Amino acid sequence: SGMVRIMEATDRLFILIDRCSNIDEVKNQFPDLDFLTYFYSIIGFYRIPTSCIVECVYMDKNEYFDIIDGKVSPNRNQVLQLANAVRLDIKKTNFLLSLANHSILDPKNTRDSLIIFSIKNHYSLEQVNYILSNCHLQNIK
């Protein structure tokens, strides 16, 4: 069935992203992959309900659905919020950022390095923003 094929492709995609240091290499193997397809594959694969995501992000339902329906391209902070809401690791977060045409997290950038630290430690968005605020850095909002 079609669903099984999608799940197998998703498996292969996630394995590839984990193994691969090069985002372009993944994009070559999945040339049609875009931000929304990837995000949908994540929420489908992990069976994450919409309500869980909406509760974890600093955007209202309309903003969220505009992004999910492809009406609006998410800004970098919104991509980071979505990645946090579905608990993506650093590689998958960077891949999501890249698919949305945003710069990946740069460990040499103070704000990005704190975000990387927060992802590694599975912090909630609230915890990440608390750290950023304490360091007088822009929140993920």
C-alpha positions, 0 to 999 in steps of 0.5 A: 500500500501507499502508506507502507511505501511512505513509511519505508521512504521515511525510514530511509530518509531518517537513517540517511540524515543520521548517517550523513554529515552533508545535507546536500547529499541527502537532498540529492537522494530525495530531490523532491523533498521540501520543508512541508513534506519533511515536516509531515513525514516527521509528524506522521512517522512519530504520530504527533498530534497537532494539538501537541505541536500547537501547545509547544510553539509561540504562534497561534493556531492560524499562524501554524496552519498557514505554515502547515498548509503552505500558505506562508514560509516559516521564518527561522525562529518558527522552524526552530519552534517546530523542530523543538515541538517535535523534539528533533535532534540537531541533524534533523533540525538543521535539515529542516532549517535547510529545507526552509531555506534558512541557515543551519545552526552555527556553533560559532554563533553564541545564540545558535550554540546555546540553541544547540546545547538546548537541543542536546539536552532536550530542553523545552522552548520555554527553557531555551528562551529562559537561557537566551534571555539570561544571556541577553539574546533574542528569544525564539519567538 
